[in-house]
Amino acid sequence: MQVNFEMVDQNLFVKLAGELDHHSAEDIRDKIDKQIDKNEAKNIIFDLADVHFMDSSGIGVVIGRYKKVQRKGGQAAVIHMNSRIESIFKMSGLFHIIQKFENKKQALERL
């Protein structure tokens, strides 16, 4: 699992590539948390274009980061989802707490 970060104002973009599963979840969670704290990010936007698989551990990573930014008054969002990952989000109810946007520009305009 690869992860890249970009800060735009108070928004932390997290671009993930690979499989977000029990093998990578702890490492990814720690890296994201460090970036949220280091950059004092208010909102987090996950770019999931290159995520091909996500299990319950991956869902836990997303929910945990949502809760972390929510405590600061922030929001969480996702962009660039493939149909497989979108199905996982729908089945798990994540769209009740996390907004979906088509792209980075739309996320920045609406968060």
N, C-alpha and C positions, 0 to 999 in steps of 0.2 A: 504494500500500500504506500503510495506516494502522497505527499501533502505539500501544497504551496499556499502561501499567505500573501494577501495584499490589503493594505489599509487605505480606505477612501473616507476621509473625514472621520466619523466615529464608527464606521462600518468595517468589520473584518470579513473579508472574503476568504473562504476556505475551499480551495480546489483540491478535490480528492480524485485519485486514480487507482484502480485496482479493485480489491475485494475488502469491504469493510465488515469483518467478521471477528469471531472470538480470538483469532490469532493476532489481529492488528489493533483491536479496539482500545486496549489499555494505552499503548504507545501513542496512538492518534489522539485519544482523549487528553493525555498529558501535554502533548505538543500544542493542541488548540488552547487548552487552559492557560498555558504559559503566554501565548500570544494575546489572549484576551486581557490578561493581567498586565503584561508589558505595555501594550498599546492603549490600555484603558478603553477598550472597545465597548460601545453601547449595544450595537446590533451585530448579529452574525448571519452571514449569508453563505450557505453551502452550495458550491458548484459541483453538481453530481454527474456531469456529462460523461466522465470516464470511469464511473463506478459501475461495475458489471454484476456485482453480487453484494447483498447486505443481509445479515441475519439479525437475530434479536440483540446481539451485542452491539451491532452497528446502530440499531434503533435506539439503544440505550445511550450511545455516544451523542446522538442528535438530541434526545430528550434532556440529557444532562446539561448540554451546552445551552439549550433553550432556557432551562431553569436558571443557569448561571447569569445569563444576560437579562433575564426577566427580573431578577432581584435588583438589578441596576436600573430598572425602568426601560429596558431595551426589548427588542423583538428578534425572532429568528425567522429566516426565510430560506427557500431553496430555489435554485435556478438550474436550467439545462438538464432536466431529468429524462432518462430513457423510459420506455413504457414498463419495463420490468421493475425498476426502482419506484416508479410512480404507483404501480400496483401494490407494492409493499407498504408505501405510505398510506394509501387508501385503506388497505385491510387493517393496518395497525391504528388507524385513527389519527395519525400525525397531522393531517391537514386541518384538524380542529384547533391545533395550537401553533402550527407553522404555516406561514403563507408561501404560496408558490408564485413565482414570477417567471416570465419567459427568458429574461436576460438581465444582465448587470444594470443596464440603464434603467429599466423598469423598476428594479429593486431599489435603486438609489432614489428614484423619484417618489416612491410610495412609502418608504420606511421613514 
